[in-house]
Amino acid sequence: MSLTGGIVLYSVLWFLVLFVLLPIGQKSQADVGEVTPGTPAGAPHEPKLKKKMLWATLITAVLWAGIAYIILADVITRADLDAWTR
């Protein structure tokens, strides 16, 4: 895996993990009863984005390290993947 490949892999994983984390523990403004004028009632009350971005960074680092190890240590190679499809 090249440096560019590692950065792209980390970026894609980070956004994937962030989008998985965004709805967790979320309450809408309607649930709380404090709808801000001009926003939909289903908008999040307190998104806690900094906390979720930190968790996304930590989780992604662990996932990325595991995937990078699998790629760099040749645990699974392209030849293995090609053999599975035949």
C-alpha positions in Angstrom: 0.0 0.0 0.0 1.4 3.4 -1.0 1.2 6.5 1.1 -1.6 7.9 -1.1 -3.5 4.6 -0.8 -3.2 4.7 3.0 -4.5 8.3 3.2 -7.4 7.5 0.9 -8.3 4.3 2.9 -8.2 6.3 6.2 -10.3 9.1 4.8 -13.0 6.8 3.4 -13.1 4.8 6.6 -13.3 8.0 8.7 -16.3 9.3 6.9 -18.0 5.9 6.9 -17.5 5.6 10.7 -18.7 9.2 11.2 -21.9 8.7 9.3 -22.5 5.5 11.3 -22.0 7.4 14.6 -24.1 10.5 13.7 -27.6 9.1 14.5 -26.5 7.3 17.7 -27.9 8.9 20.8 -29.6 11.6 18.8 -32.8 13.4 20.0 -34.8 15.7 17.8 -35.9 19.1 18.7 -39.5 17.8 18.8 -38.5 15.1 21.3 -37.0 17.7 23.6 -39.7 20.2 23.0 -37.5 23.1 22.1 -38.0 23.7 18.3 -35.8 26.6 17.1 -37.9 28.9 14.8 -36.9 28.4 11.1 -35.7 24.8 11.6 -37.6 21.6 11.1 -38.8 19.8 14.2 -36.8 16.7 13.3 -33.5 18.6 13.4 -31.1 17.4 16.1 -31.2 19.1 19.5 -27.5 18.7 20.4 -25.5 16.9 17.7 -22.3 16.7 19.8 -20.2 16.7 16.6 -16.8 17.2 18.3 -17.3 14.1 20.5 -18.5 12.0 17.5 -15.6 13.2 15.3 -13.2 12.2 18.1 -14.7 8.8 18.4 -14.7 8.4 14.6 -11.0 9.2 14.6 -10.2 6.7 17.3 -12.3 3.9 15.8 -11.0 4.6 12.3 -7.4 4.4 13.6 -8.0 0.9 14.9 -9.8 -0.2 11.7 -7.2 1.3 9.5 -4.3 -0.4 11.4 -6.0 -3.8 11.1 -6.6 -3.3 7.4 -3.1 -1.9 6.8 -1.6 -4.9 8.5 -3.7 -7.3 6.4 -2.5 -5.6 3.2 1.1 -5.0 4.1 1.7 -8.4 5.7 0.2 -10.2 2.6 -2.3 -12.0 4.8 -4.8 -11.6 1.9 -3.3 -10.9 -1.5 -4.9 -10.0 -4.8 -4.2 -13.5 -6.0 -6.3 -14.8 -3.1 -9.1 -12.6 -4.0 -8.9 -13.6 -7.6 -9.0 -17.3 -6.6 -12.2 -16.8 -4.5 -14.1 -15.4 -7.5 -13.4 -18.4 -9.7 
